[in-house]
Amino acid sequence: MALESTTKPYDLIIIGAGAAGMMAAITAGRRDKRVLLLEKLPKIGAKLKATGGGRCNLSNTLPNEDFTEAFGKDGRFMQRAIDAFDHHALRAFFGEIGVETDAPDGFRIFPAGHNSQTILDALSTEMKRVGVEVRCNKRVTKIEKSNALFNITAGCITRTKAPITYTTQTLVLATGGKGYPQLGAEGDGYALTADLGHTTTPIYPAMMPLEVAEKWVEKCRADTIPNAHITVNIKKYRKLQARGDLIFTREGIRGPVVLDFSREITPLLDKGMEVPILINMIKGMDEEAVRKQLKGKLSDNTHYTTLQLLQTLLPASLSEVLCQLSDANPLLGFSKQKGATRERLIQLLAWTPLTVIGHNGFDKAMITRGGIKLGEIDHHTMESKLTKGLFFCGEVVNLDGPCGGYNLQWAFSSGYLVGISASVL
């Protein structure tokens, strides 16, 4: 099958029409660059549309330094991009293109209607306005560099047309990670850039539910535990902790705290480990604080059964489970339980043990942990240190953050910085 080719090189070609790719395209298009945006799916922004259950948590209101610290030691890499385009700039940008934003809880930033489609529509309209050429159903299969030009071969997904070779002096990889492959994330960028000399760190699924060995969690599926505290119960890894709302499932745990915590757990599971964890479900109270709390509750009502006493702290189904786990008679008064039983119950209230044994892999992973090595990228511009004219933005690089708008803000900020940097070549 013969290759077709374009005649005039583009100023900029971007592979991947997610948040980062679209922002890079708009930023370069506003600078009168001839931009081509290639997307392998039939429509742009599939993962962006699904973000936050369709509500689209764009960013958060943290100061820039606090924001980057949430990404750990590698967060320093993103400082230039965040300073160039922080949450204030992001909200101003969306205001310019017709989308008002709000932060109803004072932290998380959403489009005012909490509908991701409004974001997608506005980005699409702005790309058309600035002349970005968007081609969907185009899977890039090869990137070659000859002299100063990149030759990008892209085949039609439907395979009804011959592959096309596009030419540019400046190429942007915004291909994302591997999470949610049904939304287009298949890790294409890792293989494409390997031929250009780039290295990918180990890749793990992140931000997803976790499976546990214990079967009692199925009995508590109706319960949401606010402000739970999870920690790894392995001496070497006890610094791995997270706080937030916890939800039990038929096979394990989910909720914001688990989505954050899974980023730390999946590398351990990948080593073949079962990971014991401890969960505090009563606002961080230790065993001594639990004793005082129970004593105070009993002084208010001396007729409480053990089950009724626990229900002043936790939902009914979870209270029943803790009675079973501690061998406590739920209908007996707390003071009438054996001393060892009372101590077991107090310990379980302070730290409930679970054993994480697995997850659903990349199919249910909202983000990817790992990516193109940061040391191979100039953080001032997001340009490759190995291949001139090659830029990266968004999730394809080795940076991932917790829930709360961190990852989308990084996508937009890095896309903006790339759009600026690539436009001056």
PyMOL commands that set and color helices and strands:
alter all, ss='L'
color gray80, all
select helices_A, chain A and resi 19-29+46-54+64-69+72-84+87-96+116-129+181-183+188-194+216-220+235-237+256-270+287-300+306-310+316-325+334-336+339-350+361-364+374-376+394-396+406-423
alter helices_A, ss='H'
color red, helices_A
select strands_A, chain A and resi 4-5+12-15+35-38+59-60+101-102+108-111+133-135+138-146+149-156+164-168+171-173+204-206+210-212+224-232+241-248+252-254+275-280+352-358+367-369+377-378+383-384+390-392
alter strands_A, ss='S'
color yellow, strands_A
deselect
rebuild
show_as cartoon
